[in-house]
Amino acid sequence: MEVDRMKTLVGSMDGMGPAEALNAVAELQKEVGRTEASLVRAARQSGLSWEAIALCLGVSKQAVHKKYGKQ
């Protein structure tokens, strides 16, 4: 599950040097992106509108549709 992977990455950052921590942040960003895409798909499949999804994500309806509309 994505959340478990994110928890592991965050937890592992304690005691890391700057380069290692930056690598962990980069991995975390990838995980967050994958999780967001998965949740947007699930939201659309459950009937949420682009407007409702955009509101949840704090972006415009156009932005969320442009990013995820073709998936």
Phi, psi and omega in degrees: 000142184299321183297319178298318178298318180294319178298317179298315180297314181296315180298328182282351183286339178299128176083001179280153171283170183302318182293316179296318179295321177295321175298319178295320178297318178298318177295321179298318178298320178297316179297317179298318178299315179295319180294317179299314180299318179296317180291324176296316177301314180296320179296316179295318180294332179272000174102003178293142178281163175299324180296317179294319179296316179300318179299316178298322183273351180073031178231176178282157177301320180297320181295316182289324179291321178296320183284323189238357187296337184260009183274000000 
